[in-house]
Amino acid sequence: MVDDHTQVLERILNHRFSDRTLPGRALTHRSVEGAPSYERLEFLGDRVLGLAVAEMLYTQFPDEDEGAMARRHAHLVRQDTVARVALSVGLGALMELSKGEEDLGGQSNPSLLCDVCESVLGALYLDAGHDKAQAFVRSHWAALIDEDPTPPKDAKTALQEWAQGRGLPLPSYEITGREGPAHKPLFTVTVTVKGEEPESACGASKRVAEQAAAETLLARLKAE
């Protein structure tokens, strides 16, 4: 099964790995006992993706200021966007998970899909270098960049404007949970707007969790 998955992954990436240990590691979740997981590759791939997307934005939007590009960048490397790419190329079906994780729907879990996409990028970067990794990102993120010609509005700013437009106090944010190892914490933040039910979200940093919580609350308020 691992060899089959390696072959499929190589077709997706259009690259044959010289280090034959990398594909299996890039696809293996930590729940699989006795096998090295993708966590270290995910750490590297996150940085590879961030740089690749930044380069694309710098080139494609020469007249935009840093703030506008930062908002675009945050949208393009966030969990949901990366998971969307992972699904589109079929990485979910290639993940090596414990039976427990599979039963919990791990192959369609946005968090795990994001992780495995980043780990695959990390493996590609290690084996083939920056240009090959950049080419993969360009081929799958170019259409996402073109979806909206205007920079996305920062979720916290948008929620603040929503509240101010209704004469309400500014939204408040509270850290309501933290888990995971020190090198890879996961924060839970709850956002509250007066008169509305709060919403919570998780992220790898307080800032990311705050943005995710604000986005979740905004989506619900707009739907209502």
C-alpha positions as CSV (number, residue, x, y, z in Angstrom):
1,M,0.0,0.0,0.0
2,V,2.8,2.4,0.9
3,D,4.6,1.7,-2.4
4,D,1.3,2.3,-4.3
5,H,0.7,5.5,-2.6
6,T,4.3,6.6,-3.3
7,Q,3.7,6.0,-7.0
8,V,0.5,8.0,-7.0
9,L,2.1,10.8,-5.1
10,E,5.0,11.0,-7.6
11,R,2.5,11.3,-10.4
12,I,0.7,14.1,-8.5
13,L,4.0,15.9,-8.0
14,N,5.5,15.0,-11.4
15,H,8.6,14.0,-9.6
16,R,10.4,10.7,-8.8
17,F,12.0,10.8,-5.3
18,S,15.6,10.0,-5.1
19,D,15.2,9.6,-1.3
20,R,12.6,6.7,-1.3
21,T,11.9,7.3,2.4
22,L,10.5,10.7,2.0
23,P,7.1,9.9,0.3
24,G,6.1,7.4,3.0
25,R,7.1,9.7,5.8
26,A,5.3,12.7,4.2
27,L,2.0,10.7,4.1
28,T,2.2,9.2,7.6
29,H,0.2,10.6,10.5
30,R,1.6,10.3,14.0
31,S,-1.2,8.0,15.0
32,V,0.5,5.2,13.0
33,E,2.7,3.3,15.5
34,G,6.2,2.4,14.7
35,A,6.6,4.7,11.7
36,P,8.1,8.2,11.5
37,S,5.4,10.8,11.0
38,Y,5.1,13.8,8.7
39,E,5.4,16.5,11.5
40,R,8.9,17.6,10.8
41,L,8.2,17.7,7.0
42,E,5.0,19.6,7.7
43,F,7.0,22.2,9.7
44,L,9.4,22.7,6.7
45,G,6.6,22.6,4.1
46,D,4.6,25.3,5.9
47,R,7.6,27.7,5.4
48,V,8.1,26.5,1.8
49,L,4.5,27.3,1.0
50,G,4.6,30.6,2.7
51,L,7.6,31.7,0.7
52,A,6.3,30.4,-2.6
53,V,3.0,32.2,-2.2
54,A,4.7,35.4,-1.1
55,E,6.9,35.3,-4.2
56,M,3.8,34.9,-6.4
57,L,2.0,37.8,-4.7
58,Y,5.0,40.0,-4.9
59,T,5.3,39.4,-8.7
60,Q,1.6,39.5,-9.5
61,F,0.6,42.6,-7.5
62,P,3.5,45.1,-8.0
63,D,1.5,48.1,-6.9
64,E,0.0,46.6,-3.7
65,D,1.2,47.6,-0.3
66,E,2.4,45.2,2.3
67,G,-0.9,45.2,4.2
68,A,-2.9,44.1,1.1
69,M,-0.4,41.4,0.2
70,A,-0.4,40.2,3.8
71,R,-4.2,39.7,3.8
72,R,-4.0,37.8,0.5
73,H,-1.2,35.7,1.9
74,A,-3.0,34.8,5.1
75,H,-6.1,33.7,3.0
76,L,-4.0,31.6,0.7
77,V,-2.0,29.7,3.3
78,R,-4.8,29.2,5.8
79,Q,-6.0,25.8,6.7
80,D,-9.1,25.7,4.7
81,T,-7.4,26.8,1.5
82,V,-4.5,24.4,1.8
83,A,-6.9,21.6,2.6
84,R,-8.9,22.5,-0.5
85,V,-5.8,22.0,-2.6
86,A,-5.0,18.7,-0.9
87,L,-8.5,17.4,-1.7
88,S,-8.3,18.6,-5.3
89,V,-5.1,16.6,-6.0
90,G,-6.2,13.5,-4.0
91,L,-3.9,13.6,-1.0
92,G,-6.6,12.6,1.5
93,A,-6.8,9.1,0.1
94,L,-3.0,8.7,0.3
95,M,-2.6,9.5,4.0
96,E,-1.5,6.7,6.3
97,L,-3.7,6.8,9.4
98,S,-4.4,4.6,12.3
99,K,-7.8,2.9,12.1
100,G,-9.0,5.2,14.9
101,E,-8.2,8.3,12.8
102,E,-9.7,6.8,9.7
103,D,-12.9,6.0,11.6
104,L,-13.0,9.7,12.7
105,G,-12.9,10.8,9.1
106,G,-9.3,11.7,9.0
107,Q,-9.0,11.5,5.3
108,S,-11.4,14.4,4.9
109,N,-10.4,16.3,8.0
110,P,-9.3,19.9,6.9
111,S,-6.6,20.0,9.6
112,L,-5.0,16.8,8.6
113,L,-5.4,17.6,4.9
114,C,-3.6,20.9,5.4
115,D,-0.9,19.1,7.4
116,V,-0.2,16.4,4.8
117,C,-0.2,19.0,1.9
118,E,2.5,21.0,3.8
119,S,4.5,17.8,4.6
120,V,4.4,16.8,0.9
121,L,5.7,20.2,-0.1
122,G,8.5,19.8,2.5
123,A,9.4,16.5,1.1
124,L,9.4,17.8,-2.5
125,Y,11.6,20.7,-1.4
126,L,14.1,18.5,0.3
127,D,14.3,16.1,-2.7
128,A,14.0,18.5,-5.6
129,G,14.7,22.0,-4.4
130,H,12.9,25.3,-4.3
131,D,12.1,25.5,-8.1
132,K,10.2,22.3,-8.1
133,A,8.3,23.1,-5.0
134,Q,7.6,26.6,-6.3
135,A,6.3,25.1,-9.6
136,F,3.8,22.8,-7.7
137,V,2.5,25.8,-5.6
138,R,2.2,28.0,-8.7
139,S,0.2,25.3,-10.6
140,H,-2.3,24.9,-7.7
141,W,-2.5,28.3,-6.2
142,A,-2.6,30.5,-9.3
143,A,-6.3,30.0,-9.8
144,L,-7.0,30.7,-6.1
145,I,-5.2,34.0,-6.4
146,D,-7.2,34.9,-9.4
147,E,-10.6,34.1,-7.8
148,D,-10.8,37.5,-6.1
149,P,-9.1,40.5,-7.7
150,T,-9.4,42.5,-4.5
151,P,-7.5,41.8,-1.3
152,P,-9.6,39.9,1.2
153,K,-10.6,42.0,4.2
154,D,-9.0,41.0,7.5
155,A,-11.7,39.0,9.5
156,K,-11.1,40.8,12.8
157,T,-11.3,44.2,11.0
158,A,-14.5,43.2,9.2
159,L,-16.1,42.0,12.5
160,Q,-15.1,45.2,14.2
161,E,-16.7,47.2,11.4
162,W,-19.8,45.1,11.7
163,A,-20.1,45.8,15.4
164,Q,-19.3,49.5,15.1
165,G,-21.9,49.9,12.3
166,R,-24.5,48.7,14.8
167,G,-23.3,50.9,17.6
168,L,-22.0,47.9,19.6
169,P,-18.8,47.6,21.7
170,L,-15.7,46.2,20.0
171,P,-15.5,42.4,19.8
172,S,-13.6,40.7,22.7
173,Y,-11.3,37.8,22.3
174,E,-10.4,35.3,25.0
175,I,-8.0,32.3,25.0
176,T,-10.2,29.4,26.2
177,G,-7.8,26.5,25.5
178,R,-4.3,25.4,24.7
179,E,-3.1,22.0,23.9
180,G,-0.3,20.2,22.0
181,P,3.5,20.2,22.6
182,A,5.4,23.4,23.3
183,H,6.9,23.4,19.8
184,K,3.5,23.1,18.1
185,P,0.8,24.5,20.4
186,L,-2.9,24.7,19.3
187,F,-4.8,27.7,20.8
188,T,-8.6,27.9,21.1
189,V,-9.9,31.5,21.1
190,T,-13.5,32.6,21.7
191,V,-14.8,35.8,20.3
192,T,-17.8,37.6,21.7
193,V,-19.9,40.5,20.3
194,K,-22.5,42.0,22.6
195,G,-25.9,40.5,22.1
196,E,-24.7,37.6,20.0
197,E,-23.7,34.0,20.7
198,P,-19.9,33.6,20.9
199,E,-17.9,31.5,18.5
200,S,-14.6,29.6,19.0
201,A,-11.9,28.5,16.7
202,C,-8.4,26.9,16.9
203,G,-5.1,28.0,15.4
204,A,-1.4,27.4,15.7
205,S,-1.0,30.9,17.2
206,K,-3.2,33.3,19.1
207,R,-3.5,35.6,16.0
208,V,-4.5,32.8,13.7
209,A,-7.1,31.5,16.2
210,E,-8.5,35.0,16.6
211,Q,-8.8,35.4,12.9
212,A,-10.5,32.1,12.5
213,A,-13.0,32.8,15.3
214,A,-13.8,36.2,13.9
215,E,-14.3,34.6,10.5
216,T,-16.6,31.9,11.9
217,L,-18.7,34.5,13.7
218,L,-18.9,36.8,10.7
219,A,-20.1,33.9,8.5
220,R,-22.9,33.1,11.0
221,L,-23.9,36.7,11.3
222,K,-24.1,37.1,7.6
223,A,-26.1,33.9,7.2
224,E,-28.6,35.1,9.8
